[in-house]
Structure formats: structure tokens, C-alpha cells
Amino acid sequence: MKKEPNKRINYLVPFLFAIYIALLVWIILLKLQFSISELDTIRKINLMPFYYDNGIGIEFHLKEVMENIVVFIPFGIYLSMINNVRSFKAKSLLIFAASLTLEVAQYILAIGRTDITDLIANTCGGMFGIFLYELTTKIFRSKRRVDCIITTLAAIVTIAVGSMLIILLVAN
């Protein structure tokens, strides 16, 4: 008996989301390092949005904010795909809570700067992901078709990124 495409997607999306979360933790907490000993031991909090106390130019900070937005866009898309019943407010709250958890973990583990700007950018990125998903669903007029396309693209990207990471791990 052959499984329906929707049934396969229902199993594949949470699996891909779990891989994405693992990559997100690696990016935010471990700063793309393969060794914990290579991490800086910093414990600092910035509660002033878009305030930077160092002399690095605005281009660097704008790039960092954009990276935080982009890295959380899939979070909003995956939340929209996994449970379509939840409201925009509930999904946004989950995104905010995940970002806050990662920011607080950086402080507790002394492996980064806890920054309100990152929290704002991450949350905006996730909310943008929700918006993109909703817009795409309206354009294609089919949640099933959109889920199938996104799942296929996410699987391809996950395999490509996973392969590159395995190569990097073997090389190190």
C-alpha cells in the first residue's frame, strides 16, 4: 500500500525541523565551531536595542541583524507547516521564546553576548517566515502544494548542508 504524499510530508517536516533546530543551536550557541574549547568565554548583556558599544562600523551591525533575521525565517515557515491551527500570535510567541532561550543560554554558558537586538531580529525573522508561508499559500491557493514544494526544497538543502558539514568534520 502506497503512502499519500501528505502522510510522508507529515513525517518529514518535523524531522527537517529538528535538523534545522540543531543547526540553529550550532550557529547561535556554538558559533559554527567544531570544538567547545575554541569558543570565547564572554558573559555580557545588552538590553538597549540597536546599541553597539564597540567601534565596529554600522555595516557590520546591519549585516549581523540581517543574518539574525534570515536564520530565523525557516523557523516561522516550519511552525506554519507543522501546525496550521495555531494563531499568528501563538507562533510569534514560540519564536520569541526560542530566541530568548538561545540568548539566555549564551549568558548562562558564558559563550556569547546576550543582546536584545538579536532577540528582536530573530523574532522578526520568524514572523517574516510566517508571513512568507501565508503569502505563498494564498498565491498557490493550496497549502498541500506549498507544503510539498517547501518540504522538497528543505530536504534538498538539508542534504546539501549536511553533506558539507560531514566533509568539514572529516577534514578537521
N, C-alpha and C positions, 0 to 999 in steps of 0.2 A: 504494500500500500504506500503510495507516494504522498509525502507531506505537502501541504499547501505552502506557497511562498510566505504567507503571513505567519504561519506557525514557525517557520525557520527564522524569520526576522525577529519574532518574539523571543527566541532563544539567543540569537546572535547579538542583538542590540545591548542587552545587559552585559554580555561578555566583552564586547568592544568598549562599553562604558567603563568597565572595571580596568581594562588595559589603559584607557585614557586617564583614569584617576591615578593609576600607578605612575604613569608618565608625568602627570601634573605634580605629584608629590616629588618625583625625582627632579623636576625642573625647579620648583619653588623651594623645597627644603634642602635638597642636596646640590642645588646649583649646577646640575649636569656633571657632577663629579662621580667618579667611579670608586673613590676611596674617601671614607668619612674623615680620615686624618688630614686630607687636603683642604677641608673646609675651614674658613675663617671662624674664629670664635668671637662673635660680636653679639652683644646684647644691648640693643638700643631701640627706643620707641620714638616715633614721630607722630604726634597727634594733630599736627597742623597740616591741613590738606594743601598739597602742591607747594610745600615749603621745602627748600633744599638748603642745608647749611654749609655745603661744600662749594668750591669754586668751579665745579664742572658746569659746562655750558648748558643752555636751555635745550639744545638739540639732543643731548644725551638724555635728559629727563623726559622730553617729549617721546623719544624712541622707547624708553622704558615704559612709559604709560601706555603707548600703543601696543607694545609687546604683551603687557598685562591684559589689555582688552582682548587682543587676538587669541591668547592662550585660553581664555575662558569662554569664547564663543561656542566651542563644541559642548561645553557643559550645559548651556541653555538648550542647545539642539537635542542632546541626548535626553535631558529631562523631559522635553516636549514629546519625544518619541516613546519613552518608556511609559509614561502615564499621562495620557491626554486629558484626563478628568480634572487634574489639578488646575487651579486658577493661576493667572499670571503672578498674582501676589504671593501665592504659596511657592511657586517655582523661584521667584526672585528671592524670597526668604531663605530657601535652601541654598541658593548660590551664595548669598551673603554669609550664611552660616559656614559653608565650606571654606570660603575665602578667609573668614575670621579665624576659623580653626587653624588653617595653614599659617596665618600671620602670627597667631599666639604661639603656635608650636615653634616658630622661628625664635621667638623670645625665650621660651622655656628651655629649649635645647641650645640656646646661645649660638645659633648658626645663621643669623641674619638680622636684618633690621625690620622690625615690625612697623609698618608705615600705613597710615590712614589713606594715603594716596593710592597705594596698591589695593587696599580694600575697596575703595571707590571704583578704580579702574577694572578690577576683577568682576565686581558686581555689574558694572555697566556692560562689560563684555558678555557675561552670561545672559543678561537681559536682551542684549542685541541678538544673541543666538536664538532666544525665544522668538523675537520679532522676525528674524530671518526665516525661521521654520514656519511661522504662521503665514508670512507673506508668500513663501514658496508653496505652501498648501493651498492658498487661495488662487495663486496663478495657475497651478496644475489641476486644481479642483478635485484633488484626490489625495487623501492622507496616505492611502496604501501605496500609491505610485511614488510619492515623495519619500516615504519610509524605505521603499525598495531601492530607490536611487541613492539616498544618503547612506544606507547600510552598505551597499555595494562599494561606494566611494570610500567609506570609512574602513571597510575591510581591506581594500587595496592599499590605502595609506598606512594602516596599521601593519600590514605585512611588510611594506617597504621600510617603514621606520624601524620595525622590529629586526629586520634583516641588517640594516645599517648598524643598529646597536649591538647586535651579535658580532658583527665584523669588528666594531670598535673594542668590544670586550675581549675578543680573541687577540687583537693587536696589542692591547695593553697587557 
